[in-house]
Amino acid sequence: MDVAAAINTLLSPGAGHDPYPAYAVLRSAGPIIGQNQTFFVTGYDAVDAILRDPLMGTYDTVLLDDQWSDWRENRGVALFVDSMLRQNPLNHTRMRRLASGVFTARRVGRLREAIVAQVDDALAELETHAVDGAVDVMGHLAYPLPIGVICTLLGVPPQDRGQFRRLAEALTAVLEVRWSEAQGRAAHEAAGELTAYFEALIAIRRREPRDDLVTALAAAHDAGGDKLTADELMGNLALLLVAGFETTTNLLGNGLWLLLRHPDLAARLRADPELAPAFVEEILRYDSPVQLTERFAAGDTTVGGLPVPAGSELVLLLGAANRDPARFRDPDRFDPDRPGNAPLSFGAGAHYCLGAPLARLEAQVALPALLRRFPELTAAGEPVRRDRLTLRGWATQPVALGSRRAASVD
């Protein structure tokens, strides 16, 4: 595979099945390659520097208006563009400050007991779905658990949660580098459904306010001034919901897949849950739940020794940077004992993922609990990948629970 073939592979359907050989080819050509104002960045230091550079912008309304005049006709695209994900200063700073004010470490910390309880309930529920001792851990744990946690934070009633996997699956297609016309239509329809749902829930929370994110963000909008527009309110609620569980779902699925293929390491984590933070960091590094993001150069600059003209698009391959041998020794080996582990899976700089601490906490609780509850847990067939690269994860992952059980989450 040469560089052109590697780029073509990453831009083609099925790229998410195994992008790492293509990453290696691109990385062998240098930390950044490209021309004609499109660059692919694979080096850890280069990706980290771009993410932290205030002169590197994201896709916002100005850029989209210049390149795609009718982008607002797709509600799915518009919903994300109206969120902090697709905003630059000063809009991003304003939205981020509002969200940070309600998405606090205190509020996330208070969720630990709720997460432990939800993990215990989810593991008990997992058994009820087993057929001949086998069950799809994605459909019956890795999806419902993060949905339950983020909905608790948002204030979404439990009876409403069943629809969100379907809506997120359709909506997040527009975050991929390439998506089809059919996927665009599905995202448009899903955005309409999600907007209608939040409009109804906001109306309820205005009458019956609670200590949750929907109430807090709706109050910010209602305060007027330059706090939060109606479109921004919807965009950020959708972002917090979708990003709040899609990335965690992939983290859980990718982590379990790795642990089942390294039974010696799974046994260590089962015996000592205190190792969970190091295991989770290595899962994030080895198989990132978010594989790429993009930035645009506001002015002429140099990245990794290569001149980058103003207006250039930079595709930041987070999954490649996390396996950069210049940063990580023996990067293709899964090693939870790796020193100085600092993956870029949740980004860096101003757009660092707001929900990263919550995703880490959920994985640190759920993975050792799953291994301890089912000490004979094994794979029960071949898992199936989702056809996604940006949000890379599993669609299904069958496991055999075994005959022995522990009582509950410790």
C-alpha positions, 0 to 999 in steps of 0.5 A: 500500500502506498500513500495514495492507496492509504488515503483512498482506503481511509476515504472509502466505505469500510475504512473503520474495519481496520484503519491501522495499516493505512495509518502506518503507511501515512505515518511512514511518510512523515507526521503530516502529508498533503497538498492542494490545501488538504493535509493528513496529520498522523504524528502525535506532537503535530496533532496535539499542537494543532488541537491546542493552536487557537489559530486552527479553526473548526467547521463553523457557519462561516466555512460552511457558507463558503463551501456548501451554501445549502447546508442548513437544509439538512437538520442533522448537519445544522444541529451539530453546527449550532453546537459548540462542536462546530463553533470557533471563538467567541461563540465557542467560548460562550457556549463552552462556558455555559455547558461547563457551568452545569457539566461540573466535576461536582455533578459528575462526581455525584454520579459515581454512586448512580453509575455503580448502581446502574452497572449492577442493574445492567449486569443483572439485566444482561443475564435475562437476555442470554440465550444458551448462555450467550448475549450481545454485550453491545446491545444489552450493556455497552449501549444502554448503560451510557444512555442511562447515565447521560440521560440521568445527567440531562434529566431525560425520563427512563421511559424515553431512553429506548429511542436514542440508539436509533436516533444517534446511529442515524444522526452521527453519520454526518460526522463521518468524512464521507456519507451517502445521500441516504445517510444524509436523509436519515440524519435529517429525519433523526434531527427533526425527531430529536428536536421535537423531543427536546422541545417537549421536554424543555416545556415540561422543565420550564413548568417543573424545573429540576437539577439537570442539564435540560433545566439549566441550559433552558434557563440560560436560553430564557435569560436572554442576551447573548447566553444561548439562542434557540438553535444553540440550545437544541444543538448543544442538547443533541451534542451532549446526548449523542456524544455523551453515550456514543463515545462511551459505548465505543470505549466499552465495546473496544475495551471488552474486545481487547480484554477478551483477547488478552485473558491474562490482562483481564485476569489482572483487572478482575483481581484488582479493579484499582488498575482500571484507570490505567487499563482505560487509558490504554484502551483509549490509546490503542483503539480510540472511540473517536478516530479523527477530527478536522481543523482549518488553518486561519493563516499561513503556518508550518506543521511538522516542518511542512508549510500549510497555507491559510484555508487548508483543511487538516484531517487529524487522525487521532487513532494514528497519533495514539500509535505514533512510535515517536511518542509511544514505545512499541505502540501496536502492543496493548500494554496497560502498564505503559508509562506516561500514557496520554492519548489524544482520544478526547482531543486537547485544547479548547475543544477537549471533550467535556464529557471525557471524565464521565466516559472514563468513570463509566468504563473504570466502573463497568469493565472490572465489574463485568469481569468480576460478575462473570469470571468465565466470560469469553467471546461467543462468535465474531463481533461485527464492526459498525461501518464508521471511522470517525466514531469507530466501534462494534455493532454487535459483540456476542459473549458467553457469560459462563456458569459462575456468577458473582453477586454484584458490583463491589 
